Amino acid sequence: MAKQKADGSYDGSQIQVLEGLEPVRKRPGMYIGSTGYDGVHHLIKEIADNSIDEAIAGFASRVDVRILEDGGITITDDGRGIPVDKHAKTGLSTLETVLTVLHAGGKFGGGGYKVSSGLHGVGSSVVNALSTKLVAEVVQNGQLYQIEFAQGATVQPLKKMGKTDRPTGTTVTFYPDPTIFKETVTFDYKWVVNYLRHQSYLTKGVYTSVYDERTKERQAFYFEGGIQSYVKHLNIGKEVVSDNVFYVERQVEDSGVEVAVQYNDSFVETVKPFANNVLTPDGGTHLVGFRAALTRVINEYARKNSLLKEKEENLSGDDIREGLTAIILVKLPDPQFEGQTKNKLGNPEVRRYVEQVMNEYFSYYLEENPDVAKKIVNKALLAARARKAARAARDNVLRKGALDGMGLPGKLWDCSSKSPADSEIYIVEGNSAAGSAKEGRDSKTQAILPLRGKVLNTERARLDKMFANKEIVAMIQAFGVGIGEQFDINGLRYHKIIIMTDADVDGSHIATLLLTFFFRYMREVVEGGYVYLAKPPLYSINKGQNKTYVYEPEELDQEVDKLIEDRRARGTTINPEDDRMKQAGVTVSRFKGLGEMDAEQLWETTMSPENRVLTQVRVEDAESADAIFTKLMGDEVSLRKSFIQNRAREADIEELDI
């Protein structure tokens, strides 16, 4: 906001005009969302998406990424190459125009792309503005052209480098600016792998690869089946209703509709909607059309084949989508996304396109696969009965409105603050530890909820079974967000939900069970960054009245070594035959559990905001997280056994207290 002069006047001299790429460097968050880890990796997406657009248009067959040892990254495609001829409006080469002018690109209806993931045409120029160095190379007609920039400014104009045998295409190498990205400028190999895997699923027939010069790791992807392969990937480890994946791809007017569907035996829905290869996590018109058609077609089939009795009400959309895995991919010439982050598709005509395709072809699929159709309907009928049972159980157990925050569990020791932003709740294993936590806490901001024993494994439980579990019900009551149909993140009473369990195998198991519950039934709480894991100390180093707390076995060794060296430096005679603790002049206590700590110890080590170690639980890759929970908490023993065997050598026997 412009500031007034000292005399209070306000005129045009106080209005700042930013030219060229200055606005990007001044307010980078407006263009890439953040200047942290996510922002750095968003730069890769902006450049690589352009290469994928060439593949979608049928002009490229591969996209290769190379993470450089010196901190940069190179993205290469074999597409047509960004034009290098002179641009009529700017007087610069088209390549320089694309890389230095906001809202310049081939995605505004000029015939460059019929379909693209780009919306505002700012991607390449924004990456250029936020890089200390960017070099672009284009191969066209057997000639290699090169141009170089620094923080968006041209330092080497477009130059013809000579003839080359390389195929046509574009190569962009850039280095994120550490003055912009203060948190990190280091690229994450796993992020690149996941991004390229998804793009290969969504653009069938395109080859993608990544090579990391730092670690010599390499991975490549090619999926002839496209989104059919994607659905099968998402269902790994789950028992599917049928190996046969429903798949349809059709052109409707000027847009393409592609859908893949396969049901599994889980109780959760996994539907990923994409528009021009861009994931739209908040859905949009394509998702609305898909859901409406799916519900209509399955209910009509159930009625027609007498799987629903005449007096039975129709199956709800939630019932029908239990255990559903689906990919919806629409390709359209003018996608209307909500904002630069593109979280939601707004084109109204797309709902009609998707409904039309699903109504016709999913109906054919059910008619041609009656055994599969019957299994899908029966699964939905079971879900409907469970939903009614859950509603009855909820009304019975919580009939006084506890799920709406009107009633709280009796064993909750609440905090006095009414501000969710200032409030935190500790989920504590065991009554003994909970008692110490209650006595030692800051009662203004810290609430304590004790849990008895191991909570229900919610990976394989519907809501009706969960409402019969006292520990689960107590958490639902305490958090205030409700569950299932009543879930509302706006009701969250605490902005820090802290899982505090013993630092042993049982404690880890309880924490995993709790995280399973959050991930499956309150994922928005995790995605919002509200869930944390407390880290209690493993050891107490005692020297007279002084105590030092240590959280890792390695830290204990380091601390003891330091104490021994300090004693030697002071001239203390040390007998090398004595055990190390005696040499250090200390005694060490090993905490077997939270219950061994008194209130003061628990406060100063695990609950005091000044000293505690908290780990925020984040879902950076929901697909990987889903797969891990399926392996560790599902019914398939062989998957869990394989997971443990493959990682057995990573386990620290002493630390696990085996």
C-alpha positions in Angstrom: 0.0 0.0 0.0 1.3 3.5 -0.8 2.3 5.6 2.2 1.0 9.1 2.7 3.5 12.0 2.9 4.3 13.5 6.2 1.8 16.3 5.5 -0.9 13.7 4.8 -1.1 14.4 1.1 -1.4 11.5 -1.4 -0.5 11.9 -5.0 0.7 10.0 -8.1 4.4 10.3 -7.1 3.7 7.8 -4.3 2.4 5.1 -6.7 5.2 2.5 -7.6 5.1 1.1 -11.1 6.9 -2.2 -11.5 8.0 -3.1 -15.0 9.0 -6.2 -16.8 9.6 -9.1 -14.4 10.0 -6.8 -11.4 6.6 -7.7 -10.0 7.6 -11.4 -9.9 10.7 -10.7 -7.8 8.8 -8.3 -5.6 5.9 -10.6 -4.8 7.0 -14.2 -5.9 4.3 -15.8 -3.7 1.6 -14.3 -6.0 3.0 -16.3 -8.9 4.2 -19.6 -7.4 2.3 -19.9 -4.1 5.3 -19.9 -1.7 9.1 -19.3 -1.6 9.7 -22.5 0.4 10.1 -26.1 -0.7 6.9 -26.1 -2.7 7.8 -23.0 -4.5 11.2 -24.2 -5.6 9.7 -27.4 -7.0 6.9 -25.4 -8.6 9.6 -23.9 -10.9 10.3 -27.4 -12.3 6.6 -27.9 -13.0 6.3 -24.6 -14.9 9.0 -25.6 -17.3 8.3 -29.3 -17.6 4.6 -28.6 -18.1 5.5 -26.8 -21.3 7.3 -29.9 -22.5 4.3 -32.1 -21.5 2.1 -29.7 -23.5 4.2 -30.5 -26.6 3.6 -34.2 -25.9 -0.2 -33.7 -25.4 -0.3 -31.8 -28.8 1.5 -34.8 -30.4 4.8 -33.0 -31.2 7.0 -34.5 -28.5 7.6 -38.1 -27.4 9.9 -37.7 -24.4 10.8 -35.3 -21.5 14.1 -35.7 -19.7 15.1 -34.1 -16.4 18.7 -33.9 -15.1 19.4 -32.7 -11.5 22.8 -31.1 -11.7 25.6 -31.5 -9.2 26.1 -27.7 -9.0 22.5 -27.0 -7.9 20.8 -26.5 -11.2 18.3 -28.5 -13.1 18.0 -29.2 -16.9 14.7 -30.1 -18.6 14.8 -31.3 -22.2 12.1 -32.3 -24.7 12.1 -33.4 -28.3 9.2 -31.1 -29.3 9.1 -28.4 -32.0 11.3 -26.0 -30.0 10.2 -22.5 -28.9 10.3 -20.3 -32.0 13.4 -18.2 -32.4 12.1 -15.8 -35.1 11.5 -12.1 -34.4 8.3 -11.4 -32.6 6.3 -8.6 -34.3 5.0 -7.0 -31.2 8.1 -6.9 -29.0 10.8 -6.7 -31.6 12.7 -9.4 -29.7 13.1 -13.1 -30.6 10.1 -15.1 -29.7 12.2 -17.2 -27.4 13.4 -14.0 -25.5 9.8 -12.7 -25.4 8.5 -15.9 -23.9 11.2 -15.8 -21.2 11.0 -12.1 -20.3 7.4 -10.9 -20.9 4.6 -11.9 -18.5 1.5 -13.3 -20.3 3.4 -14.2 -23.4 3.1 -17.7 -24.7 1.4 -20.1 -27.2 -1.6 -20.8 -25.0 -3.9 -17.8 -25.7 -5.7 -19.2 -28.8 -3.2 -18.3 -31.5 -3.0 -21.9 -32.7 0.1 -22.9 -30.8 -1.8 -25.3 -28.6 -5.3 -26.7 -28.8 -4.9 -28.1 -25.3 -2.4 -27.1 -22.6 -2.0 -27.1 -18.9 -0.9 -23.4 -18.9 -3.5 -20.8 -18.1 -2.0 -17.4 -17.8 1.2 -17.8 -19.8 3.5 -16.7 -17.0 5.3 -19.9 -16.2 8.6 -19.6 -18.1 9.1 -15.9 -17.5 8.4 -16.4 -13.8 11.0 -19.2 -13.5 13.5 -16.9 -15.3 12.8 -14.0 -12.9 13.4 -16.2 -9.9 16.6 -17.8 -11.1 20.2 -16.6 -10.6 20.9 -18.1 -14.0 18.7 -19.5 -16.8 20.0 -20.9 -20.1 17.6 -21.8 -22.9 18.7 -23.9 -25.9 16.5 -24.5 -29.0 17.1 -26.8 -31.9 15.3 -26.1 -35.1 16.2 -27.0 -38.7 19.5 -28.5 -37.7 20.7 -25.3 -35.9 21.3 -24.8 -32.2 20.3 -21.5 -30.7 21.2 -20.3 -27.1 20.2 -17.4 -24.8 21.2 -16.7 -21.2 19.6 -14.7 -18.4 20.4 -13.7 -14.8 17.4 -12.8 -12.5 15.3 -12.3 -15.6 17.7 -9.9 -17.3 19.3 -10.9 -20.6 23.1 -11.4 -20.3 23.7 -13.2 -23.6 21.3 -12.4 -26.4 20.0 -15.1 -28.7 23.0 -16.6 -30.5 23.2 -19.2 -33.3 25.7 -21.7 -31.9 26.0 -23.7 -35.2 24.8 -26.9 -36.8 23.8 -29.9 -34.7 22.6 -33.5 -35.2 20.3 -33.2 -32.2 16.6 -33.6 -32.9 14.3 -30.6 -32.6 13.4 -29.5 -29.1 13.9 -27.2 -26.2 16.4 -27.4 -23.3 16.1 -25.1 -20.2 18.6 -25.1 -17.4 18.0 -22.9 -14.4 19.3 -22.2 -10.8 16.8 -21.0 -8.2 17.7 -17.7 -6.6 18.7 -18.2 -2.9 17.8 -14.6 -2.1 14.2 -15.5 -3.0 14.1 -19.1 -1.8 15.7 -18.7 1.6 14.4 -22.0 3.0 16.0 -24.2 0.3 17.2 -24.3 -3.3 18.0 -28.0 -3.2 15.9 -30.1 -5.6 14.2 -33.3 -4.2 14.8 -36.3 -6.5 11.7 -38.0 -5.1 9.5 -35.0 -5.9 10.7 -35.1 -9.5 10.2 -38.9 -9.8 6.6 -38.5 -8.6 5.9 -35.6 -10.9 7.2 -37.4 -14.0 5.4 -40.7 -13.1 2.1 -38.9 -12.9 2.7 -37.1 -16.2 3.5 -40.4 -17.9 0.3 -41.9 -16.6 -1.7 -38.9 -17.9 0.0 -38.7 -21.3 0.0 -42.3 -22.5 2.9 -43.1 -24.8 5.2 -40.3 -23.6 8.6 -41.4 -22.1 9.9 -39.4 -19.1 13.2 -39.8 -17.2 15.2 -38.2 -14.4 18.9 -38.5 -13.6 20.4 -37.2 -10.4 24.1 -36.3 -10.9 24.5 -36.0 -7.1 23.6 -39.6 -6.3 23.7 -41.2 -9.7 20.1 -42.3 -9.3 18.0 -42.8 -12.4 14.4 -43.6 -13.2 12.2 -43.6 -16.3 8.5 -44.1 -17.0 6.4 -45.1 -20.0 2.8 -46.3 -19.7 1.0 -47.4 -22.8 -2.1 -47.9 -20.7 -2.2 -44.3 -19.5 -4.8 -43.6 -16.8 -5.8 -47.3 -16.8 -2.3 -48.0 -15.5 -2.7 -45.2 -13.0 -5.8 -46.7 -11.5 -4.1 -50.1 -11.2 -1.1 -48.4 -9.5 -3.5 -46.8 -7.0 -5.1 -50.1 -6.2 -1.9 -52.0 -5.5 -2.2 -53.9 -2.2 -6.0 -53.7 -2.3 -8.4 -56.5 -3.3 -10.2 -55.3 -6.4 -13.7 -56.2 -7.3 -12.5 -57.1 -10.8 -9.2 -57.0 -12.7 -11.1 -55.4 -15.5 -10.7 -51.6 -15.5 -13.6 -49.6 -17.0 -12.0 -47.2 -19.5 -13.5 -44.8 -22.0 -11.9 -42.0 -24.1 -14.2 -39.9 -26.3 -14.2 -36.5 -28.0 -17.2 -34.3 -27.3 -17.3 -31.2 -29.4 -13.9 -29.6 -29.0 -13.0 -31.4 -25.8 -11.7 -34.8 -24.8 -13.1 -36.9 -21.9 -11.1 -39.9 -20.6 -12.2 -41.9 -17.5 -10.8 -45.0 -15.8 -12.7 -46.8 -12.9 -12.0 -49.8 -10.7 -13.5 -50.7 -7.4 -11.6 -52.2 -4.4 -12.6 -53.7 -1.0 -11.7 -50.6 1.0 -14.1 -48.1 2.6 -12.6 -45.0 1.1 -13.0 -43.2 -2.2 -9.9 -42.3 -4.3 -10.9 -40.1 -7.2 -8.4 -37.9 -8.9 -9.8 -35.3 -11.4 -7.4 -33.7 -13.9 -7.9 -31.0 -16.5 -5.2 -30.8 -19.2 -3.0 -32.9 -17.0 -3.4 -30.5 -14.0 -4.7 -32.1 -10.8 -7.7 -30.1 -9.5 -7.8 -31.3 -5.9 -10.9 -29.2 -5.2 -12.7 -30.8 -8.1 -14.9 -28.8 -10.4 -17.4 -29.3 -13.1 -15.7 -32.5 -14.5 -16.0 -34.2 -11.0 -19.6 -33.0 -10.6 -20.5 -34.5 -13.9 -18.7 -37.8 -13.2 -20.4 -38.2 -9.7 -23.8 -37.4 -11.0 -23.6 -39.9 -13.9 -22.0 -42.6 -11.7 -24.8 -42.4 -9.1 -27.6 -42.3 -11.8 -26.2 -45.2 -13.8 -25.7 -47.5 -10.8 -29.1 -46.8 -9.3 -30.8 -47.3 -12.7 -29.0 -50.6 -13.2 -29.9 -51.8 -9.6 -33.6 -50.9 -10.2 -33.7 -52.5 -13.6 -32.1 -55.8 -12.3 -34.1 -55.9 -9.1 -31.0 -55.5 -6.9 -32.8 -52.6 -5.1 -36.2 -53.5 -3.7 -39.2 -51.4 -4.9 -39.6 -49.7 -1.5 -35.9 -49.2 -0.9 -34.6 -45.7 -1.3 -31.9 -45.0 -3.9 -28.3 -45.5 -3.1 -26.6 -42.3 -2.1 -23.5 -41.0 -3.9 -21.4 -41.7 -0.8 -22.6 -45.3 -0.7 -21.8 -45.8 -4.4 -18.3 -44.3 -4.1 -17.1 -46.4 -1.2 -14.1 -48.4 -2.5 -14.0 -46.4 -5.8 -10.8 -45.6 -7.5 -11.1 -43.4 -10.5 -9.2 -41.0 -12.7 -11.0 -38.3 -14.7 -9.0 -36.5 -17.3 -10.6 -33.8 -19.5 -8.7 -32.0 -22.2 -10.2 -28.7 -23.4 -9.0 -25.7 -25.4 -9.9 -23.0 -22.8 -9.8 -24.3 -19.3 -11.2 -21.9 -16.7 -9.3 -22.6 -13.5 -9.9 -20.8 -10.2 -6.7 -18.8 -9.7 -3.1 -19.5 -10.7 -3.0 -22.5 -8.3 -5.6 -24.2 -10.6 -7.3 -26.1 -7.7 -10.8 -26.2 -9.3 -12.2 -26.4 -12.9 -15.0 -24.0 -13.6 -16.0 -24.6 -17.3 -19.8 -25.3 -17.1 -19.9 -27.2 -20.4 -17.5 -29.9 -19.1 -20.1 -31.2 -16.6 -22.4 -32.0 -19.6 -19.5 -33.6 -21.6 -18.5 -36.0 -18.7 -22.1 -36.9 -17.8 -22.8 -37.7 -21.4 -19.8 -40.0 -21.8 -20.3 -41.7 -18.5 -24.1 -42.2 -18.9 -23.6 -44.0 -22.2 -20.4 -46.0 -21.7 -20.6 -46.9 -18.0 -24.1 -48.2 -18.7 -22.7 -50.4 -21.4 -19.9 -51.6 -19.1 -22.4 -52.7 -16.4 -24.6 -54.5 -18.9 -21.7 -56.3 -20.4 -20.2 -57.2 -17.1 -23.1 -58.3 -14.9 -21.0 -60.1 -12.3 -18.9 -57.0 -11.7 -22.0 -54.8 -11.7 -23.7 -57.0 -9.1 -20.6 -56.8 -6.8 -20.5 -53.0 -7.2 -24.2 -52.7 -6.3 -23.9 -55.1 -3.4 -20.9 -53.2 -2.0 -22.9 -50.0 -2.2 -25.9 -51.7 -0.4 -23.5 -52.8 2.4 -22.2 -49.3 2.7 -25.8 -47.9 2.9 -26.6 -50.3 5.7 -23.4 -49.4 7.5 -24.1 -45.7 7.1 -27.6 -46.2 8.6 -26.1 -48.2 11.5 -23.4 -45.5 12.0 -26.1 -42.8 12.1 -28.0 -44.8 14.7 -24.9 -45.5 16.7 -23.9 -41.8 16.6 -27.4 -40.7 17.7 -27.4 -43.3 20.5 -23.9 -42.6 21.8 -23.8 -38.9 21.2 -27.5 -38.0 21.1 -26.9 -34.8 23.1 -25.0 -33.2 20.2 -21.4 -34.0 21.3 -20.2 -34.2 17.7 -21.2 -30.6 17.2 -18.9 -29.6 20.1 -21.8 -29.2 22.6 -20.6 -32.0 24.7 -17.0 -33.0 25.6 -15.6 -36.4 26.8 -15.6 -36.7 30.5 -11.9 -37.7 30.7 -10.8 -34.6 28.7 -8.8 -32.1 30.8 -9.5 -29.0 28.6 -7.6 -25.8 28.5 -9.2 -22.4 29.4 -8.4 -20.6 26.2 -11.2 -20.5 23.7 -9.0 -19.5 20.8 -8.2 -22.5 18.6 -5.0 -20.8 17.3 -3.7 -20.7 20.8 -4.9 -24.1 22.0 -3.3 -27.5 21.7 -4.4 -30.9 22.8 -2.0 -33.8 23.9 -3.3 -37.3 23.1 -1.4 -39.2 25.8 -0.8 -42.9 26.1 -1.7 -44.2 29.6 -3.3 -42.7 32.7 0.0 -42.4 34.6 1.6 -40.2 31.9 -1.7 -38.3 31.4 -1.7 -37.5 35.2 1.8 -36.1 35.0 0.9 -34.2 31.8 -2.1 -32.7 33.5 -0.1 -31.6 36.5 2.7 -30.2 34.5 0.9 -28.5 31.6 0.1 -24.9 31.0 -3.7 -25.2 31.7 -4.4 -22.0 29.7 -3.4 -23.4 26.3 -2.8 -27.1 26.8 -5.6 -29.8 27.0 -4.9 -33.4 27.9 -6.8 -36.4 26.5 -5.7 -39.8 27.9 -6.1 -43.0 25.9 -6.2 -46.5 27.3 -4.4 -49.2 25.4 -4.2 -49.4 21.6 -7.0 -47.7 19.7 -9.0 -49.3 17.0 -7.3 -50.0 13.6 -9.5 -47.8 11.5 -8.0 -48.9 8.2 -10.5 -51.8 8.1 -13.4 -50.2 10.0 -16.5 -48.4 8.9 -18.0 -45.6 10.9 -20.6 -47.8 12.7 -17.7 -49.8 14.2 -15.8 -46.7 15.1 -18.8 -45.2 17.1 -18.7 -48.3 19.3 -15.0 -47.5 20.3 -14.8 -45.2 23.3 -11.3 -43.9 22.5 -12.3 -43.0 18.9 -15.5 -41.3 20.1 -13.6 -39.3 22.7 -11.3 -37.9 20.1 -14.2 -37.0 17.8 -15.9 -35.2 20.6 -12.8 -33.4 21.8 -11.6 -32.1 18.4 -15.0 -30.6 17.4 -14.8 -31.3 13.7 -17.3 -34.1 13.6 -16.8 -37.1 11.2 -18.2 -38.5 8.0 -21.1 -36.5 6.7 -20.8 -34.0 9.6 -17.1 -33.3 9.2 -16.3 -29.6 9.2 -12.7 -28.4 9.6 -14.0 -25.0 10.7 -15.1 -26.6 14.0 -11.5 -27.6 15.0 -11.0 -26.6 18.7 -7.2 -27.0 18.7 -4.6 -26.0 16.1 -2.1 -28.4 17.5 -3.1 -32.0 18.0 0.0 -33.6 19.6 0.4 -37.4 19.8 2.5 -38.1 22.8 3.4 -41.8 23.2 6.3 -43.8 24.7 9.6 -43.9 22.7 9.3 -47.7 22.2 7.7 -50.2 19.8 4.3 -50.1 21.5 4.3 -46.3 21.5 5.2 -46.2 17.8 2.4 -48.7 17.1 -0.2 -46.5 19.0 1.0 -43.5 17.1 0.6 -45.3 13.8 -2.9 -46.4 14.7 -3.8 -42.7 15.5 -2.2 -41.5 12.3 -4.2 -44.1 10.4 -7.4 -42.6 11.9 -6.4 -39.1 11.0 -5.4 -40.0 7.5 -8.5 -42.0 6.6 -11.2 -40.0 8.4 -9.8 -36.6 9.2 -7.3 -36.0 6.3 -8.1 -32.2 6.2 -6.8 -32.0 9.8 -3.5 -33.5 8.7 -3.3 -31.6 5.4 -3.9 -28.4 7.4 -0.8 -29.0 9.4 -2.6 -29.4 12.7 -1.2 -32.9 13.7 2.2 -33.3 15.5 4.2 -36.0 17.1 5.9 -35.3 20.4 9.4 -36.6 20.9 10.1 -37.5 24.6 13.8 -38.0 25.7 15.4 -41.4 25.8 18.0 -40.6 28.5 18.7 -38.3 31.4 22.4 -37.5 32.1 22.7 -36.8 35.8 25.6 -34.9 37.3 24.8 -33.8 40.9 21.7 -31.7 40.8 22.1 -31.0 37.1 20.3 -33.0 34.4 20.7 -33.1 30.6 18.1 -34.8 28.5 19.1 -36.7 25.3 16.7 -37.7 22.6 18.8 -40.0 20.4 21.3 -42.8 21.2 23.9 -41.0 19.1 23.5 -37.8 21.1 24.2 -39.8 24.3 27.5 -41.0 22.9 28.4 -37.5 21.8 27.4 -35.9 25.1 29.4 -38.5 27.1 32.5 -38.0 24.9 32.3 -34.3 25.4 32.1 -34.7 29.2 35.1 -37.0 29.2 37.1 -34.5 27.2 36.0 -31.6 29.5 37.3 -33.6 32.5 40.6 -34.3 30.8 41.0 -30.6 29.9 40.6 -29.7 33.5 43.3 -32.1 34.5 41.1 -34.8 36.0 42.8 -38.2 36.1 40.6 -40.7 34.1 41.0 -44.4 34.4 40.6 -45.9 30.8 39.5 -49.2 32.3 36.4 -47.6 33.9 33.1 -47.7 32.0 32.4 -44.6 30.0 29.8 -43.1 32.4 32.3 -43.3 35.3 34.9 -41.7 33.1 32.5 -38.9 32.3 31.6 -38.5 36.0 27.9 -38.9 35.4 25.0 -41.4 35.8 22.6 -42.1 33.0 18.9 -43.0 33.3 17.0 -44.6 30.5 13.3 -43.6 30.3 11.3 -46.7 29.5 8.1 -44.6 29.1 6.3 -41.4 29.7 4.9 -42.8 33.0 8.4 -42.7 34.5 8.6 -38.9 34.3 7.2 -36.7 37.0 5.2 -33.6 36.0 8.2 -31.3 36.1 10.3 -33.6 33.8 7.5 -34.1 31.3 7.0 -30.3 31.1 10.6 -29.3 30.6 11.3 -32.1 28.1 8.2 -32.7 26.1 5.6 -30.0 26.7 7.3 -26.7 27.2 7.2 -24.8 23.9 10.7 -23.6 24.6 12.3 -27.0 24.9 10.1 -29.6 23.3 10.8 -31.4 20.0 7.7 -31.6 17.8 7.5 -33.1 14.4 4.7 -31.8 12.2 2.9 -34.6 10.2 2.7 -33.6 6.5 1.1 -35.4 3.6 3.5 -34.4 0.8 2.6 -37.4 -1.4 -0.9 -38.7 -0.6 -0.5 -41.7 -3.0 2.6 -42.9 -1.2 1.0 -42.4 2.2 -2.1 -44.3 1.1 0.0 -47.2 -0.1 2.0 -47.3 3.2 -1.2 -47.3 5.3 -2.6 -50.1 3.1 0.6 -52.2 3.5 1.0 -51.6 7.3 -2.6 -51.5 8.5 -4.5 -53.6 6.0 -5.4 -57.3 5.9 -2.8 -58.3 3.4 -0.1 -60.0 5.6 2.3 -60.7 2.7 2.6 -57.0 1.9 3.4 -56.1 5.5 5.9 -59.0 5.8 7.6 -57.9 2.6 7.8 -54.3 3.8 9.4 -55.3 7.1 11.8 -57.7 5.5 13.0 -55.1 3.0 13.7 -52.6 5.8 14.9 -55.0 8.6 18.5 -53.8 8.1 17.5 -50.2 8.7 16.2 -51.0 12.2 18.4 -50.1 15.3 18.1 -53.0 17.7 19.2 -51.0 20.7 17.0 -48.1 19.9 13.9 -50.4 19.5 14.7 -51.9 22.9 14.4 -55.5 21.6 
